[in-house]
């Protein structure tokens, strides 16, 4: 399954939507590698990119929330903290010999959590920002 920033997932904020597209592209590259039997070699660089990128992207979202007095910021920020923690835990659990199919599945499920967050919470943030 490819991840795509559909109209349903767009927030209407150019920076956030661009970053979501970049995030999806990185995950899609990993999935493409997996489908070609190259997932084990691709997962470590992909997950390190995701850790760095999620940190940057969540920082941008939180800055927007802070600057605009978003009332949902405490819960949104708490989700971000938990998401980053779990992503780091997934990365830490990858065996030295490389990721297993189960590791790839765990990462894919974690990305699905992020997609749902975009669909619900980032859309709420976007609606709030449009009212400002």
ABEGO torsion letter per residue (X at the ends): XBBBBBAAABAGBAAAAAAAAAAAAAAAAAAAAAAAGAAAAAAAAAAAAAAAAAAAAAAAAAAAAAAAGBAAAAAAAAAAAAAAAAAAAAAAABBAAEBBAAAAAAAAAAAAAAAAAAAAAAAAAAAAAAAX
